[in-house]
Amino acid sequence: MELICPICNAMVAYLFKCPTCGNQMENAGAIQDFFDDYSTYLPMSITQRIDDAAYDQCVHVFHCNQCNHDKRISIDKVTI
């Protein structure tokens, strides 16, 4: 059995309202994708130490196109 992020693996789409303006925020990707050009290819054992997420969570950045507010949201991983 393995823990995976349901958003990274296109299993679900999460919808969040912007806490600043109330518009719908868009998923901009997992936080480790923003570290540098190669961080996407690093093992989760390394990136998890950097993003400070729990073992069973994946941190995603959600962005509001209306007011440019960004929010980090921890997504619970699922077992497959």
Buried (B, 14 or more C-beta within 10 A) or exposed (E): EEBBBBBBEEEEEEEBEBEEEEEEBBBBBBBBBEEEEEBEEBEBEEBBEEBEBEEEBBBBBBBBEEEEBEBEBBBEBBEE
